[in-house]
Amino acid sequence: MTDATHDPDAVLTFRDAGIRFGERSLWSGLDLTVDRGEFVAILGPNGSGKTSLLRTVLGQLPLSEGALSFLGRPVRHGDRHIGYIPQQRIADRGTPVRAKELVGFGVDGHRFGLPLPSRTRRARVAEALDAVGAGAWASRSIGTMSGGEQQRVRIAQALVGRPDLLLCDEPLSSLDLLHQREISHLLDRSRRDRDLALLMITHDINPVLSMVDRVVYVAAGQVRVGTVDEVLTTEVLSDLYQTTVEVLRVQGRIVVAGVPNDEASGHLGADDHHAQAPL
């Protein structure tokens, strides 16, 4: 049942939400309302619960406490109004699935009734591929594409169902800087053109720094929500980690130094051994 008091602009709402595994609290006290057209980045070290947060929205993991609603109603598994881009795994060169077939799974993957007429289905797939600049690759196999090209097709697959909310789990990983910029701008344009809410897990805020409206920072069992300038500060991160963490702006980029070593392995990148790297 839809909440009669639901704000029509609110797509997703967490109220005092938390996840617990046994005696361990992964995170708690999350209060967050995401509106249509809003871009929210989710940050934090590996193991802090970022992907678990997305899984609660997908209906795959129940909250341990608090409440969560999507479009004013309880979340449910397989909701066709939610698009999802999982963590990227580059397809093997021998993968025979063609781009239009992969995107087609986004039309039929959650459908239990009669399929769309073939002409309508083809048009929907073509429209989605064109929207991400991949129309010319429709008949190419995924295995022949670069990482950036594959990610464009996966975005088309997530958007073909015309969702109200798009969830992205590290969509920029495994991409070089050029493709990171291209995919970031593509996602930003898609949420603006379609007026959809966008939640993105990312280990580096810098590629989307000028695009995000707010960030959710998850660390040490706690959550902080606010604009980049409100959350990514020396004071806030030092309070989260209970140690001195320096947040610097260097040539338009945000750099964090001093994150504890046990947190740094995923948060800062595998090649960093000094707990210092772009956020």
C-alpha positions, 0 to 999 in steps of 0.5 A, a space after each residue: 500500500 502506498 503511503 498517503 503522506 508520501 512526498 511525490 518528489 521522494 523516490 527513496 526514503 530511509 528512516 533510522 535504518 541499520 543493518 546488523 549481522 549478529 552482534 556486529 552493526 554494519 551501519 545504523 542511524 541512516 536518515 536519507 530521502 532521495 528525490 527525483 533527479 538527485 545524484 547521491 554518491 556512496 563512499 567508504 572503505 571496503 567492508 563498510 556496508 556500501 553494497 549492502 545498502 544497495 541490496 536493501 533497496 533491491 529487496 535482497 537484504 532486509 533492514 535490521 532496524 528502521 524503515 525503507 520505502 520506494 515511491 512511498 511503498 515497501 521495497 520488493 525484490 525485482 521491482 521493474 522501476 529500479 535499474 541496477 548496474 552491478 560491479 563491472 566484470 569485463 566480459 571474456 573475449 569469447 563471450 558471444 552475447 550481442 549488445 542488443 541481446 544483453 539490453 533485451 534482458 533488461 526488458 524481459 528479465 523480470 517479466 512473468 506475463 506475456 512478452 512485449 510484441 517483438 516490434 515494440 521490444 526491438 524499438 525499446 532496445 534500439 532506443 536504449 542503445 542510442 541513448 548511451 551512444 551504442 546504437 552502432 554496436 547493437 549486433 556486436 558481441 560483448 566480448 569484442 568491446 572495450 571496458 568503456 563500451 561494455 559499460 555503456 551497454 550495461 547502462 542501456 540495459 539498466 535504463 531500458 526498463 525506464 526506471 525511477 531509480 538507478 543504482 550503480 555499484 562502482 560503475 567506474 572501476 576497471 576503466 581508464 580516466 577517459 572512460 571514467 569521465 565519459 561514463 560519469 557524464 553519461 550517467 549524469 545526463 541520463 538522470 537529468 534527461 529522465 528525471 530519475 534518482 541516481 545512487 552510485 557507489 564509488 571509491 573515488 569522488 573526483 570523476 563525479 565531483 561536479 555532478 553529485 548533489 549529496 554524499 553518503 559516507 559509511 565507515 566504522 559502523 556510522 553514516 554521514 549524509 550531506 553535500 560534499 563540502 559538509 561531509 568530506 571535511 577533516 572534522 567529519 572524517 576524523 570524527 568517523 574514524 576516531 583519528 586524525 584524517 586530513 582532507 585536502 583540495 589539490 588542483 580541484 581534486 579531493 585528497 584524503 590522508 591519514 585513514 587507518 591502515 585497516 580501512 585503507 585497503 579498499 577505500 584508497 586503492 590497492 597500490 596505496 600503502 601510505 593511507 593517502 589517495 584521491 577520494 
